[in-house]
Amino acid sequence: MDDVTDSTSWQPPVSGASTPPPSPFAAPPSMPSAPNAGWTPPPKPGLIPLRPLTLGTILAAPFRLLRKNPRPLLAYSLLLTGAVSLLTLASVGGVTYLANSRISNATSKDAAAIGAGNVFAGILSILVPVIFSIIVSVILEGIVIMEVSRATLGEKLTFAGLWRGIRGRVGALIGWAAIATAATLVALLVLGGLITIIVIAFGPAGVVIGVLLGIVAFLGGIVVATWLSTRLSFVSSALVLERLPLREAIRRSWSLSIGFFWKTLGIHLLVAFILQTAISIISFPIQLAVMLTSGVLEPNGETNPGTAYFIFYGLSLVVTVITGAIATVVESATIGLIYLDIRMRKEGLDMELAHFVEARQAGDSTLADPYLSRPGATTVPPVAAPGSPWA
């Protein structure tokens, strides 16, 4: 019919007529694309995202690290922790056995001198493993921090690779452990000498004064030790990752902790509480089972150490070594993560790490280690945490 309009033809609307609505089947009009129209999350090549870390990330990353690369970390931790346990067992057990033998064979005339010698030997038997434990813990902390730094970049080090990473820094780590140990011993000796002088000088009244002074010094020592250990908790990280001399590493840790003292202390306490709770839950069933079966193994109730005693001690030692090894790795990894987080917030380390990862993925192998550089360390102020203190 003539009055039907051809649907394929189109005439522009006359003046004043309304524009027909767009067809629902028509393609949407093209919009100019903006280069940065949307937010792109920071890359996560490995252990953690390359941005300032949240509390959840810091708490979860150590266990993720153990899951991703358990063999070298647990091997080092079990080896060193087991060595400390064996040394403690041999030292304390051997000295105790010799002391009992000397006392049982001593005459009444020599009993006092032998007793004094046994006390001195007992102190040494405890002191030597403690010093060795401090040295081992610092070395293990450096090994774990090295693994954290490389896992952040998507690398996975072997047993030998971890040792090569800290091989040139073992002496500095032992030096740091020696300084911490010597400072603690000097403080204890000074306090013990002062209390002894007061007790000798004032007699019975001096005993009361000495006890009160000891209590006050103990409580004050906990506060001072907590403050110093928190401010200096990044010395190992600075020694291993930034390759600084010991004196500079101490200054570096002190400056990094400015503005982050309570956050660092809070995370340390929270991780310690979580680990101790987990260790107690793991150890309790074993101890309970041994206590319940001791009556079956020793129905007559012998007083001498028997089967149940050695089973209990052996299982306790194995559980202590294994849980201690895992706890040491987690605590050391937490220190390394807090160190990275503070450097990201203060110095923009996350940008350096992202640039390094992108350049490596593009095939550039000439870039220096990003942990050695400190861009803007003296000009960039600490980044305030928005909202939550853990953000």
C-alpha positions in Angstrom: 0.0 0.0 0.0 1.1 3.5 -0.8 0.6 4.9 2.7 2.9 2.5 4.4 6.3 4.0 5.1 9.4 2.0 4.0 11.1 0.8 7.2 14.5 0.8 5.5 14.4 4.5 4.7 14.9 7.3 7.2 14.1 10.9 7.0 15.5 13.6 9.3 12.9 14.9 11.7 11.3 18.2 10.8 11.9 21.2 12.8 10.3 21.0 16.2 9.7 17.2 16.0 11.0 15.0 18.8 14.0 12.8 18.2 13.0 9.1 18.2 14.4 7.1 21.1 17.4 4.9 20.4 16.8 1.3 19.5 17.4 -1.1 22.3 19.3 -3.3 19.8 21.7 -0.5 18.8 25.3 -0.6 19.9 26.1 1.8 22.7 28.1 4.9 21.7 31.8 4.6 21.9 33.5 6.5 24.7 37.0 7.6 24.7 39.1 5.3 26.9 41.0 6.9 29.8 44.5 5.4 30.5 43.8 5.2 34.3 40.1 4.9 34.4 40.0 2.2 37.1 42.1 1.2 40.2 44.5 -1.6 39.7 45.5 -3.5 42.8 49.2 -3.7 43.6 51.0 -6.8 42.3 51.4 -9.8 44.5 54.3 -11.8 43.0 54.9 -13.9 46.1 54.3 -14.0 49.8 52.5 -10.7 50.3 50.9 -7.9 48.3 53.3 -5.1 47.5 51.6 -2.4 49.6 51.5 -1.5 53.3 50.4 -4.6 55.2 47.3 -5.1 57.3 47.3 -7.0 60.6 45.6 -10.0 58.9 48.4 -10.2 56.3 51.1 -10.0 58.9 49.5 -12.8 61.0 48.8 -15.1 58.0 52.0 -14.6 56.0 54.3 -16.6 58.4 52.2 -19.7 58.1 51.9 -19.2 54.4 55.6 -19.0 54.3 55.9 -22.3 56.1 53.4 -23.9 53.7 55.2 -22.6 50.6 58.8 -23.5 51.5 58.8 -25.7 54.6 61.8 -27.9 54.0 64.7 -25.4 54.4 63.0 -23.3 57.1 62.0 -26.3 59.3 65.3 -28.0 58.6 67.3 -25.0 59.9 64.9 -24.4 62.8 64.8 -28.1 63.9 68.6 -28.4 63.5 69.4 -25.3 65.6 66.6 -25.7 68.1 67.5 -29.3 68.6 71.1 -28.5 69.2 70.1 -26.0 71.9 67.9 -28.6 73.5 70.6 -31.3 73.5 73.2 -28.9 74.8 70.8 -27.9 77.7 70.1 -31.5 78.4 73.7 -32.5 78.5 74.9 -29.4 80.4 72.2 -29.4 83.1 71.9 -33.1 83.3 75.6 -33.7 83.5 76.3 -31.1 86.1 73.4 -32.3 88.2 74.6 -35.9 88.1 78.2 -34.9 89.0 77.0 -32.6 91.8 74.9 -35.4 93.3 77.8 -37.8 93.1 80.2 -35.3 94.8 77.7 -34.6 97.6 77.0 -38.3 98.2 80.8 -39.0 98.4 81.8 -35.9 100.3 82.8 -35.9 104.0 81.2 -33.5 106.4 84.4 -31.4 106.4 84.2 -30.8 102.7 80.4 -30.5 102.3 80.3 -26.7 102.5 83.0 -26.2 99.9 81.5 -28.8 97.6 78.1 -27.3 98.0 79.3 -23.9 97.0 81.1 -25.3 94.0 78.0 -27.2 92.9 76.0 -24.0 93.0 78.6 -22.2 90.8 78.6 -25.2 88.4 74.8 -25.2 88.3 74.8 -21.5 87.3 77.3 -22.1 84.6 75.3 -25.1 83.3 72.3 -22.9 82.8 74.2 -19.9 81.6 76.0 -21.6 78.8 72.9 -23.0 77.0 71.1 -19.6 77.5 74.0 -17.8 75.7 74.1 -20.4 73.0 70.3 -20.2 72.6 70.5 -16.4 72.1 73.1 -16.8 69.4 71.2 -19.5 67.7 67.9 -17.6 67.8 69.6 -14.5 66.2 71.1 -16.6 63.4 67.8 -18.4 62.8 66.0 -15.0 62.7 68.4 -13.8 60.0 67.8 -16.9 57.9 64.0 -16.6 58.2 64.1 -12.9 57.4 66.2 -13.6 54.3 63.5 -16.1 53.2 60.7 -13.6 53.8 62.5 -10.9 51.7 63.0 -13.3 48.8 59.5 -14.9 49.0 58.0 -11.4 48.8 59.6 -11.1 45.4 58.3 -14.5 44.3 61.5 -16.4 44.9 61.9 -19.7 46.7 65.3 -20.4 48.2 66.8 -23.7 49.0 68.7 -24.8 52.1 72.0 -23.9 50.5 70.5 -20.7 49.1 69.4 -19.4 52.5 72.9 -20.0 53.9 74.5 -18.2 51.0 72.2 -15.3 51.6 73.4 -14.7 55.2 76.8 -16.3 55.0 78.6 -12.9 55.1 76.4 -11.6 57.9 76.7 -14.4 60.5 79.6 -12.7 62.3 77.5 -9.5 62.6 74.5 -11.5 63.8 76.7 -13.2 66.5 78.1 -9.8 67.4 74.6 -8.5 68.0 73.7 -11.5 70.1 76.9 -11.0 72.1 76.1 -7.4 72.8 72.6 -8.1 73.9 73.8 -11.0 76.1 76.6 -9.0 77.6 74.3 -6.0 78.4 71.9 -8.3 80.2 74.6 -10.1 82.2 76.2 -6.8 83.3 72.8 -5.4 84.4 72.1 -8.6 86.4 75.6 -8.6 88.0 75.4 -5.0 89.0 72.0 -5.5 90.5 73.1 -8.7 92.3 76.2 -7.0 93.7 74.2 -4.0 94.9 71.7 -6.2 96.7 74.5 -8.3 98.3 76.2 -5.2 99.6 73.0 -3.9 101.1 72.2 -7.2 102.8 75.8 -7.4 104.3 75.8 -3.7 105.3 72.4 -3.5 107.0 71.9 -7.0 108.4 68.3 -8.1 108.9 67.0 -4.7 107.7 69.2 -5.1 104.6 67.4 -8.3 103.7 64.1 -6.5 103.6 65.6 -3.7 101.6 67.3 -6.1 99.3 64.0 -8.0 98.6 62.1 -4.8 97.9 64.9 -3.6 95.7 64.9 -6.9 93.8 61.1 -6.7 93.2 61.3 -3.1 92.0 64.3 -3.9 89.8 62.6 -7.0 88.4 59.5 -5.0 87.4 61.5 -2.1 86.1 63.8 -4.5 84.2 60.8 -6.0 82.4 59.6 -2.5 81.3 63.1 -1.5 80.1 63.8 -4.8 78.4 60.5 -4.6 76.6 61.1 -1.1 75.4 64.7 -1.8 74.3 63.8 -5.1 72.6 61.0 -3.4 70.6 63.1 -0.4 69.5 65.9 -2.8 68.5 63.8 -5.6 67.0 64.9 -4.7 63.4 68.6 -5.0 63.9 68.8 -8.4 62.4 66.7 -7.3 59.4 69.0 -4.3 58.8 72.1 -6.5 59.1 70.8 -9.2 56.7 68.8 -7.2 54.1 70.6 -3.8 54.1 74.1 -5.3 54.8 74.8 -2.5 57.3 77.6 -2.6 59.9 76.4 -3.5 63.4 76.5 0.1 64.8 74.6 1.4 61.8 72.1 -1.4 62.0 71.3 -0.5 65.6 70.8 3.1 64.6 68.6 2.0 61.7 66.4 -0.1 63.9 66.0 2.7 66.4 65.0 5.2 63.7 62.6 2.8 61.9 60.7 2.1 65.2 60.0 5.8 65.7 56.2 6.2 65.4 55.6 2.4 65.2 56.6 1.4 68.8 53.1 0.4 70.0 52.1 -1.3 66.7 55.3 -3.4 66.8 54.9 -4.3 70.5 51.2 -5.1 70.0 51.9 -7.5 67.1 54.7 -9.1 69.0 52.5 -9.7 72.1 49.6 -11.0 70.0 51.7 -13.4 68.0 53.4 -14.7 71.2 49.9 -15.2 72.8 48.7 -17.1 69.7 51.7 -19.3 69.7 51.7 -20.1 73.4 48.0 -21.0 73.2 48.6 -23.3 70.3 51.6 -25.0 72.0 49.6 -25.5 75.1 46.7 -27.1 73.2 49.2 -29.4 71.4 51.2 -30.4 74.5 48.3 -31.0 76.9 46.9 -34.2 75.3 50.4 -35.8 75.2 51.1 -34.9 78.9 47.6 -36.1 79.9 48.0 -39.4 78.1 51.4 -40.1 79.7 50.1 -39.2 83.1 47.1 -41.6 82.7 49.3 -44.4 81.4 51.9 -44.0 84.1 49.8 -46.0 86.6 49.6 -48.9 84.1 53.4 -48.8 83.4 54.3 -48.5 87.1 51.5 -50.2 89.1 53.6 -50.4 92.2 54.3 -46.7 92.3 58.1 -46.8 92.3 59.8 -43.6 93.4 62.8 -44.1 91.1 62.6 -42.9 87.5 61.2 -45.6 85.4 59.6 -46.2 82.1 56.8 -43.6 82.5 59.3 -40.9 83.5 61.5 -41.5 80.4 58.5 -41.7 78.1 57.1 -38.4 79.5 60.5 -36.7 79.3 61.2 -38.0 75.8 57.8 -37.0 74.4 58.0 -33.6 76.1 61.4 -33.0 74.6 60.3 -34.0 71.1 57.1 -31.8 71.3 59.2 -28.9 72.7 61.7 -29.1 69.9 59.1 -29.3 67.1 56.8 -26.6 68.5 59.7 -24.4 69.4 61.1 -24.7 65.8 57.8 -23.7 64.3 57.2 -20.9 66.8 60.7 -19.5 66.1 60.1 -19.4 62.4 56.7 -17.7 62.9 58.1 -15.1 65.3 61.1 -14.3 63.1 59.0 -14.1 60.0 56.7 -11.6 61.8 59.6 -9.4 62.6 60.7 -9.4 59.0 57.1 -8.5 57.9 56.8 -5.7 60.3 60.2 -4.4 59.1 59.0 -4.5 55.4 55.7 -2.8 56.4 57.4 0.1 58.1 59.8 0.6 55.2 56.8 0.6 52.8 55.1 3.2 54.9 58.1 5.4 55.6 60.2 5.0 52.5 58.0 3.7 49.7 59.7 0.3 49.6 56.6 -1.2 48.0 57.2 0.9 44.8 60.8 -0.2 44.7 59.8 -3.9 45.0 57.1 -3.5 42.4 59.5 -1.9 40.0 62.0 -4.6 40.6 59.4 -7.4 40.0 58.2 -5.7 36.8 61.7 -5.2 35.4 62.6 -8.8 36.2 59.5 -10.1 34.4 60.4 -7.9 31.4 63.8 -9.7 31.3 66.0 -7.0 33.0 68.5 -8.7 35.3 70.7 -5.6 35.9 68.7 -4.1 38.7 70.3 -3.9 42.2 68.8 -5.5 45.2 65.8 -3.3 46.1 66.3 -3.8 49.8 69.6 -2.1 49.7 68.1 1.3 48.6 66.4 3.6 51.0 64.5 6.1 48.8 63.3 9.2 50.6 64.3 7.8 54.0 65.1 11.3 55.3 62.4 13.3 53.6 59.3 11.1 53.6 57.4 11.2 56.9 55.7 8.1 58.3 52.3 7.4 56.7 49.5 7.8 59.2 47.4 4.7 59.5 43.9 5.5 58.2 41.2 4.3 60.7 42.6 1.2 62.2 46.1 1.3 63.8 46.8 -2.0 62.0 46.0 -0.7 58.5 
